[in-house]
Amino acid sequence: MIRSMGYLWLVAAVMVLLENSRVGTDVEGLVRLGAWATAIKCLMLCWWPQHLIRMREKIYGSRVNRVMGIAVCSVGALFIAAAIHLKDAP
């Protein structure tokens, strides 16, 4: 389940970075920066899920995992919505 979520977000990040992967200070550049961060994290999640889980438990503790998971998925969904909105903008 964890790896499949990683693959899903990795595909979403790659879709954002397909046209232009240059990071800038405008809104589009910040969305690309978030896509790069998502891609790197999802690559780690796909290949080394236990390492990432241990690292997160060491930083946050075991209770915060569910809350952080919901927060990260929400932020990722907002980045995808922003990318779609920017793609449709003239």
DAMOCOR-V683165 format. One record per run of one state. SS is the DSSP state (H for helix, E for strand, C for the rest). FROM is the first residue (numbers start at 1). LEN is the number of residues. If there is no record, write none. Layout:
ss | from | len
SS | FROM | LEN
SS | FROM | LEN
This chain:
ss | from | len
C | 1 | 1
H | 2 | 16
C | 18 | 9
H | 27 | 21
C | 48 | 1
H | 49 | 12
C | 61 | 4
H | 65 | 24
C | 89 | 2
